[in-house]
Amino acid sequence: MKKYDGYGNYCLKPVMKVVDKASVSHGADAVKRVVSSLGNGRVLVLDAYPGVDVGKLVSLFSPYFKDDAMFDFGSCRYDGECCDDIFRDNLSDDRVFGFMSHKNMEDVFDPVRISALRDRIASAPGRVLVYGPGAALLGRHDLLVYADINRWEIQLRYRDGMPNWLWDNPGAPVLEKYKRGFFIEWRIADRHKDRVLDSMDFIIDANSDDFKMISSADFHAALKALSGRPFRMEPYFDPGVWGGRWMMDKFGLPEKENYAWSFDGVPEENSINLGFGEDFVSFPAMDLVLKQPDNLLGARVKARFGREFPIRFDLLDTMDGQNLSLQVHPLTEYIQNAFGMNYTQDESYYILDAGEDACVYIGLKDGVDKEAMMRDLELAQKGKIVFDAGKYVNRIPVKKHDHVLIPAGTVHCSGRNSMVLEISSTPYIFTFKLWDWGRLGLDGLPRPIHLDHGGRNIQWDRTTRFVLDQLIHRERTVREDAGVVEEQTGLHELEFIETRRYSITSECTVEMTGSVEQLNLVDGENAFIYPVDDGFEPFEVHYGESFIIPASVGRYVIKRGNTPVKVVRAYVR
């Protein structure tokens, strides 16, 4: 098996230092600090994001409260059958897809039970602890603490048997848990958290049993500081049936059979490690989007997308692996009507590295018979034939630094022996698989195929000529100065993301356009991002690392490090 040599300086756990002094409390010390801050107050509310191990956290508080003075706010929830009725329109029989919930935390709690709990608290002697997701809805507290957790950690806990918050389903398939989390629980929790973050006194990093804590003031000051400078999020890596070994070798990952993908630039999925002195706390990067949208996104982007981060960078590794599934992404009107999403997943493949036989499957061949192709896909899904992708779909060779554009509705996938930086908009999971080359998933089950959804979104006029004219080899030089070449590499005119590639042998000044930007060092050992006006400390990035520059920065300078570099930059047009 080939060994992929790399620079070896990719940072797997970047910490963004925001405060020189340490102000982080841990575990029992954190609880002692909270109880001390309660002072003569009676009611301590401990709210939490669904997925936090509230039981372990409450056990740290129990020495300070009598047993009959600790109240689980979860007792005020509607029961499971009622939740099924409440969210009937958000769930479906599909293994992957539901409909985005627009309900709020209040909708899952019974006001009669909340009123009864208030009466019990009023009659309880001494100080009282009220705990659990939604606890701030009690409406009465002397001190409010919020425990937060990263989305990736929640997914890992699902795999380990944790049930959904609103359903008692520990043994359910992970896809079902993820679907209920994605379409319902996380939507409700984010809306609730948005309000609580403004009124809390302390926030706890509940990603481990260490339960690190900082004050609300320190939390908001850290987000404010980060919204004015370049930063990285913490990446995560996961294996898959088609995965390769390039990232394992290049980035120094723990030995596994393969790694299929990495998320390194998705605030709703990734976390940010905020450094306080020699310590740090980890919180969802989405907290930054919620609380610093103007500085981070820019007024123009916020006006268009609201408090959502619209640009996604991730890595797809098929080196010594297999083809991705043949797939298509929904058109905008389809994703709005079928799933309640605001916009769809337009994307592109930037080829970070490629074997000699690397390719992408993209667009349909001229003269394809629509009915024959859909019939063959259906027969393949039933196991009656092996789908002949080469008969219907263009197979285009690719090499390192090619950029392939994939507007929604285009049939596509990456072939084996490719290392892809996927640059896309951010609706997360809306991929309609058409053909998965006859494979089973890592769970031993057939991977979900969505021919009905897919067939309704395939743009049948995107054939060979369209692909060759509009989707590949679209690079255009827009600036060539001493030490820098700037190229426009896409995306397609149907997509809202603009991408530029900079080849830098000295340094390059970049004028931002009022949009948040995401970048990746696609060639070279390291580079440095400098402010034009001393607005932040120089920021070092390494090969393969994605990083974000908030709109508030305005202008910045990219300087090469030990070698000449290439940087890909993406922003909202």
C-alpha positions in Angstrom: 0.0 0.0 0.0 1.4 3.4 -1.0 2.7 5.7 1.7 1.7 9.4 1.1 4.5 11.6 2.3 3.5 14.9 3.8 4.8 17.9 5.7 3.7 16.5 9.0 2.7 19.8 10.6 -1.1 19.6 10.3 -2.6 20.7 13.7 -5.3 18.2 14.9 -6.3 20.3 17.9 -5.9 24.0 17.2 -6.4 26.3 20.2 -7.3 29.9 19.5 -5.8 31.8 22.4 -8.1 34.7 23.4 -7.0 35.5 27.0 -3.5 35.5 28.4 -4.6 34.6 31.9 -6.3 31.4 33.0 -9.9 31.8 34.1 -11.1 28.2 33.6 -12.5 26.1 36.4 -12.7 22.3 36.3 -15.1 19.8 37.7 -15.6 20.1 41.4 -13.8 23.4 41.5 -16.2 24.7 38.8 -19.2 23.6 40.9 -17.8 25.2 44.0 -17.4 28.4 42.1 -21.0 28.3 41.0 -22.4 27.6 44.4 -20.3 30.3 45.9 -21.6 32.7 43.3 -25.2 31.7 44.2 -24.5 33.3 47.6 -27.8 34.0 49.4 -29.8 33.2 46.3 -32.2 30.2 46.4 -32.7 28.9 42.8 -29.8 27.6 40.7 -30.8 26.6 37.2 -28.5 24.3 35.3 -29.7 24.2 31.6 -28.0 22.0 29.1 -27.9 21.1 25.4 -29.4 17.7 24.6 -26.6 15.2 24.6 -24.9 16.5 27.8 -24.5 13.9 30.4 -26.6 15.8 32.9 -26.6 12.9 35.4 -22.8 13.1 35.8 -22.8 16.8 36.0 -25.6 16.9 38.7 -23.6 14.4 40.8 -21.0 17.1 41.3 -23.7 19.5 42.5 -25.4 17.0 44.8 -23.2 17.6 47.9 -24.5 21.2 48.0 -28.2 20.4 47.8 -30.6 18.2 49.7 -32.1 15.4 47.8 -35.6 16.9 47.9 -34.2 20.2 46.7 -33.0 18.9 43.3 -35.6 18.9 40.5 -35.2 17.4 37.0 -36.9 19.8 34.6 -37.3 16.8 32.3 -40.2 15.7 34.4 -42.2 18.6 32.9 -41.8 17.2 29.3 -44.6 15.8 27.4 -44.4 12.0 27.2 -43.0 10.1 24.2 -46.3 9.5 22.4 -47.2 13.2 22.7 -43.8 14.1 21.2 -44.6 11.8 18.3 -47.8 13.8 17.7 -46.0 17.1 18.1 -43.3 16.2 15.5 -45.3 14.0 13.2 -44.8 16.4 10.3 -41.0 16.4 10.9 -40.5 12.7 10.8 -40.9 10.1 8.0 -40.3 6.5 7.2 -37.1 7.5 5.3 -33.9 6.4 7.1 -32.1 9.7 6.4 -34.5 12.6 5.7 -37.2 14.4 7.6 -38.5 17.9 7.5 -36.8 20.8 9.4 -38.7 21.6 12.6 -39.6 25.2 13.3 -40.9 24.6 16.8 -39.3 25.9 20.0 -38.3 24.5 23.4 -41.6 25.6 24.9 -43.4 23.2 22.6 -42.1 20.1 24.3 -42.9 21.0 27.9 -46.3 20.9 29.6 -47.1 24.3 31.1 -49.3 22.6 33.7 -46.3 20.5 34.9 -44.0 23.6 34.9 -46.5 25.4 37.0 -46.7 22.5 39.5 -42.9 22.4 39.6 -42.8 26.1 40.4 -45.1 25.5 43.3 -42.9 22.7 44.6 -39.8 24.9 44.4 -41.6 27.7 46.2 -42.4 25.4 49.1 -38.9 23.7 49.2 -36.7 24.9 52.1 -33.3 26.3 51.4 -31.5 26.5 48.0 -32.8 24.6 45.0 -31.2 23.1 41.9 -33.3 22.7 38.7 -31.5 20.9 35.9 -31.8 19.5 32.4 -32.4 20.8 28.8 -34.9 23.6 28.8 -34.6 24.3 32.5 -34.3 28.1 31.9 -38.0 27.9 30.9 -38.7 27.7 34.7 -38.6 31.5 34.5 -37.3 31.9 38.0 -33.6 31.7 39.0 -31.0 33.5 41.0 -28.1 32.0 39.0 -28.2 30.4 35.5 -25.6 28.0 34.2 -25.6 26.5 30.7 -23.8 23.2 29.8 -22.9 23.1 26.1 -21.6 20.2 23.9 -20.2 19.9 20.4 -22.2 18.2 17.6 -19.6 15.7 16.8 -19.4 14.5 20.4 -23.2 14.0 20.3 -22.8 11.8 17.3 -20.1 9.7 18.9 -22.4 9.3 22.0 -25.2 8.1 19.7 -22.9 5.5 18.4 -22.1 4.4 21.9 -25.8 3.9 22.7 -27.0 7.3 23.9 -30.7 7.7 23.0 -32.2 10.8 21.6 -33.3 13.4 24.1 -37.0 13.3 23.3 -37.2 9.5 22.6 -36.1 6.5 24.6 -34.3 4.7 21.7 -30.9 3.7 22.9 -30.8 0.7 20.5 -32.1 2.5 17.4 -29.8 2.7 14.3 -27.5 5.7 14.4 -29.0 7.1 11.2 -32.4 7.3 13.0 -30.9 9.0 16.0 -29.0 11.5 13.7 -32.2 12.2 11.8 -34.2 13.0 15.0 -31.3 15.1 16.2 -30.7 17.0 13.0 -34.3 17.7 12.0 -35.8 18.2 15.4 -33.8 18.3 18.6 -30.8 20.4 17.4 -33.1 23.0 15.8 -35.1 23.4 19.0 -31.9 23.4 21.2 -30.2 26.0 19.1 -33.1 28.4 19.3 -33.3 27.9 23.0 -29.5 28.2 23.5 -29.4 31.4 21.5 -31.6 33.0 24.2 -29.9 31.4 27.2 -26.4 32.5 26.1 -27.5 36.1 26.6 -28.7 35.6 30.2 -26.5 32.9 31.7 -23.9 33.5 34.4 -21.6 30.6 33.5 -21.1 28.2 30.6 -19.7 24.7 31.0 -17.8 22.7 28.4 -19.5 19.3 28.8 -17.7 17.4 26.1 -15.9 15.3 28.7 -16.3 14.5 32.4 -13.8 17.2 33.2 -16.6 19.8 32.9 -14.6 22.9 32.3 -16.3 26.2 33.0 -15.8 30.0 32.3 -17.9 33.0 33.1 -20.5 34.4 30.7 -18.4 37.6 30.5 -15.3 35.6 29.5 -17.3 33.6 27.0 -18.7 36.6 25.2 -15.4 38.5 25.2 -13.7 35.4 23.7 -16.3 35.3 20.8 -16.0 39.0 20.3 -12.2 38.7 20.0 -12.4 35.7 17.7 -14.8 37.5 15.3 -12.1 40.0 14.4 -9.2 37.7 13.5 -8.4 34.5 11.5 -9.2 31.2 13.3 -9.4 27.5 12.8 -11.9 25.0 14.2 -11.1 21.6 15.5 -11.3 19.0 12.6 -12.7 15.6 13.0 -12.1 12.5 10.8 -14.3 9.5 10.2 -13.9 6.2 8.2 -16.2 5.1 5.5 -16.7 2.3 3.0 -14.9 4.2 0.3 -12.2 5.8 2.5 -8.5 6.0 1.8 -5.2 6.5 3.6 -4.0 9.9 2.3 -5.2 11.9 5.4 -3.8 9.2 7.7 -0.3 9.6 6.3 -0.3 13.4 5.5 -1.9 14.5 8.8 -0.5 11.9 11.2 -3.9 10.4 12.2 -4.3 7.4 14.4 -4.0 4.1 12.5 -7.3 2.8 11.2 -8.4 0.8 8.1 -9.2 4.1 6.4 -10.5 7.7 6.8 -13.2 8.7 4.3 -13.8 12.3 5.2 -12.8 15.2 7.4 -14.9 18.1 8.5 -12.6 21.1 9.0 -14.8 24.0 8.1 -18.4 23.5 9.2 -19.4 25.6 12.2 -22.6 23.7 12.9 -20.5 20.5 13.1 -17.1 21.6 14.3 -15.9 23.1 17.6 -13.7 26.0 18.5 -11.1 25.6 21.3 -10.9 28.9 23.1 -7.5 29.4 24.9 -7.3 31.0 28.3 -3.7 31.1 29.4 -2.4 27.5 29.3 -5.9 26.1 29.4 -8.8 26.0 26.9 -12.5 25.3 26.7 -14.3 23.7 23.7 -17.6 25.0 22.4 -19.6 24.6 19.2 -18.4 27.0 16.5 -22.1 27.7 15.9 -22.0 29.7 19.1 -19.8 32.3 17.3 -22.3 32.4 14.4 -25.2 33.0 16.8 -23.6 35.6 18.9 -21.2 37.5 16.5 -23.0 37.3 13.1 -22.3 40.8 12.0 -18.5 40.7 12.6 -18.2 37.1 11.4 -20.5 36.9 8.4 -20.7 40.5 7.3 -23.9 42.5 7.0 -24.5 41.5 3.4 -24.2 37.8 4.1 -26.2 38.0 7.3 -29.0 39.8 5.4 -29.1 37.0 2.8 -28.6 33.9 5.0 -29.5 35.0 8.5 -27.3 33.5 11.3 -26.2 30.6 9.2 -22.6 30.0 7.9 -23.1 29.4 4.2 -19.7 28.1 3.1 -18.5 24.5 3.8 -15.0 23.0 3.4 -14.5 19.3 3.9 -12.1 16.6 2.7 -13.0 13.4 0.8 -10.2 10.7 0.7 -10.4 7.9 -1.8 -6.7 7.3 -2.2 -6.2 3.5 -2.2 -10.0 3.5 -1.6 -13.1 3.3 -3.7 -15.4 5.5 -5.7 -17.8 7.7 -3.8 -21.5 6.9 -4.3 -23.0 8.2 -7.6 -25.2 11.1 -6.4 -27.1 14.3 -7.0 -28.0 17.2 -4.8 -31.5 18.8 -4.7 -32.5 21.9 -6.6 -33.3 24.9 -4.4 -37.1 24.7 -4.8 -37.0 21.0 -4.1 -35.1 21.3 -0.9 -37.3 24.1 0.3 -40.6 22.2 -0.4 -39.5 18.7 0.6 -37.3 19.4 3.6 -37.8 23.0 4.8 -34.3 24.1 4.0 -33.6 27.6 2.8 -31.0 26.8 0.1 -29.3 23.8 -1.4 -25.9 22.2 -1.7 -24.1 23.6 -4.7 -20.5 22.4 -4.6 -17.2 21.8 -6.2 -14.3 19.4 -6.0 -10.9 20.9 -5.7 -8.3 18.1 -6.3 -5.7 18.3 -3.6 -3.9 15.2 -4.8 -4.5 12.5 -7.4 -3.3 9.1 -8.5 -2.6 8.4 -12.2 -6.1 6.9 -12.6 -7.9 9.6 -10.7 -11.2 10.8 -12.2 -14.6 12.3 -11.5 -17.9 11.0 -12.8 -19.9 14.1 -13.7 -22.8 14.9 -16.0 -24.6 12.6 -18.4 -23.3 11.3 -21.7 -24.8 12.8 -24.8 -28.0 11.0 -25.9 -28.7 9.3 -22.6 -32.1 7.7 -22.4 -33.7 9.0 -19.2 -36.1 6.1 -18.8 -33.5 3.5 -19.5 -31.1 5.0 -16.9 -33.7 5.2 -14.2 -34.8 1.6 -15.0 -31.3 0.3 -14.7 -30.8 2.2 -11.4 -33.9 0.6 -10.0 -32.9 -2.8 -11.1 -29.4 -2.3 -9.6 -31.0 -1.2 -6.3 -33.0 -4.4 -6.2 -29.7 -6.4 -6.8 -30.8 -7.7 -10.2 -28.0 -6.0 -12.2 -24.8 -4.1 -11.7 -25.4 -0.5 -12.8 -23.1 0.5 -15.7 -22.1 4.0 -14.7 -19.8 4.4 -17.6 -22.7 3.9 -20.0 -24.6 6.9 -18.7 -22.2 9.2 -16.9 -19.0 11.0 -18.1 -15.8 9.8 -16.6 -13.4 12.7 -16.7 -9.7 12.3 -15.7 -8.4 14.8 -13.1 -5.1 15.8 -11.8 -3.7 17.7 -8.8 -5.1 21.3 -8.5 -8.0 20.8 -11.0 -11.3 22.3 -9.9 -14.5 20.6 -10.9 -17.8 22.6 -10.5 -20.9 20.8 -9.5 -24.1 22.9 -9.4 -27.1 21.2 -7.7 -28.9 18.8 -10.0 -25.7 17.5 -11.6 -25.0 13.8 -11.4 -21.5 13.3 -10.0 -19.0 11.5 -7.7 -15.3 11.4 -7.1 -13.5 8.3 -8.3 -11.0 6.3 -6.4 -7.4 7.6 -5.9 -8.5 11.2 -5.5 -8.0 13.6 -2.6 -10.8 16.2 -2.7 -11.3 19.5 -0.9 -15.0 19.8 -1.3 -16.1 23.5 -1.4 -19.8 23.9 -1.1 -22.8 25.7 0.4 -23.9 24.2 3.7 -27.2 22.2 3.9 -25.3 19.3 5.4 -26.9 15.9 4.7 -28.9 16.4 1.5 -27.2 14.0 -0.9 -29.4 11.7 -3.0 -27.4 8.5 -3.7 -28.3 6.9 -7.0 -25.8 4.0 -7.1 -23.4 2.8 -4.4 -21.5 0.3 -6.5 -23.2 -2.6 -4.7 -21.6 -1.9 -1.3 -22.8 -2.3 2.3 -22.2 0.3 4.9 -19.8 -0.1 7.8 -22.8 -1.2 9.9 -23.3 -4.1 7.5 -26.5 -2.7 6.1 -27.2 -1.5 2.5 -26.5 2.2 2.3 -29.6 4.3 1.7 -30.4 5.0 -1.9 -32.9 7.7 -2.9 -33.9 7.2 -6.5 -37.2 8.9 -6.1 -35.7 12.1 -4.8 -32.7 11.8 -7.1 -34.7 11.2 -10.3 -36.8 14.4 -9.6 -33.6 16.5 -9.4 -31.3 15.2 -12.1 -30.8 17.9 -14.8 -30.9 15.7 -17.9 -29.6 18.5 -20.1 -26.2 18.6 -18.3 -24.5 16.3 -20.8 -21.0 16.0 -22.1 -20.8 19.4 -23.8 -22.2 21.2 -20.8 -19.6 19.5 -18.6 -16.6 20.3 -20.8 -17.7 23.9 -21.5 -18.9 24.9 -18.0 -17.8 22.6 -15.2 -14.1 21.8 -15.7 -10.9 23.7 -16.5 -12.5 27.1 -15.9 -9.4 28.8 -14.4 -8.9 32.4 -15.5 -6.0 34.6 -14.4 -7.3 37.9 -12.9 -4.1 39.3 -11.4 -0.4 38.7 -11.9 2.0 40.7 -9.8 5.5 40.2 -8.5 5.3 37.2 -6.2 1.6 36.3 -6.8 -0.7 34.9 -9.4 -4.5 35.2 -8.7 -6.9 32.9 -10.6 -10.6 32.7 -10.6 -11.5 29.0 -10.4 -15.2 29.1 -10.0 -17.8 28.3 -8.9 -20.4 28.0 -11.6 -22.6 31.0 -12.3 -25.6 29.1 -10.8 -23.7 29.0 -7.4 -23.3 31.8 -4.9 -19.8 31.0 -3.8 -16.8 32.7 -5.6 -13.4 30.9 -5.4 -9.9 32.3 -6.1 -6.6 30.5 -6.1 -3.4 32.4 -5.1 0.0 31.1 -6.1 2.4 33.0 -3.8 6.2 33.2 -3.8 6.4 36.2 -1.6 3.2 37.8 -0.2 -0.2 38.9 -1.3 -2.6 41.5 0.0 -6.3 40.5 -0.2 -9.1 43.0 -0.2 -12.2 41.4 1.2 -15.7 42.0 -0.2 -17.8 42.3 2.9 -18.2 38.5 3.1 -16.8 36.0 5.6 -14.1 33.9 3.9 -13.0 30.3 4.2 -9.5 29.3 2.9 -7.3 26.3 2.6 -3.5 26.0 2.1 -3.6 23.6 -0.8 0.1 23.6 -1.5 3.2 24.4 0.4 4.4 23.8 3.9 3.0 26.8 5.8 1.8 30.4 5.4 1.1 33.4 7.6 -1.9 35.7 7.6 -1.0 39.2 8.6 -3.2 42.2 9.4 -2.9 45.3 7.4 -3.5 47.5 10.4 -2.2 45.5 13.4 -5.7 44.2 14.1 -4.5 40.7 15.1 -1.4 38.7 15.7 0.1 36.9 12.7 -1.7 33.6 12.2 0.1 30.5 10.9 -1.6 27.8 8.8 -0.2 24.5 7.5 -0.7 22.4 4.5 -4.3 21.1 4.2 -5.7 23.2 7.0 -8.9 25.1 6.4 -9.3 28.5 8.2 -11.9 31.3 8.4 -11.4 35.0 8.1 -14.3 37.1 9.5 -15.8 39.8 7.3 -14.8 42.4 10.0 -11.1 41.9 9.1 -11.5 43.8 5.8 -8.0 43.4 4.4 -5.2 41.0 5.1 -1.9 39.8 3.8 -0.9 36.2 3.0 2.9 35.6 3.3 4.6 32.4 2.2 6.4 30.4 4.9 9.2 27.9 4.3 8.1 27.2 0.7 6.0 28.9 -2.1 2.3 28.2 -1.4 -1.1 28.0 -3.1 -4.2 29.1 -1.2 -7.8 28.6 -2.2 -10.2 31.3 -1.0 -14.0 31.1 -1.0 -16.5 33.8 -0.2 -20.1 34.8 -1.0 -20.5 36.7 -4.2 
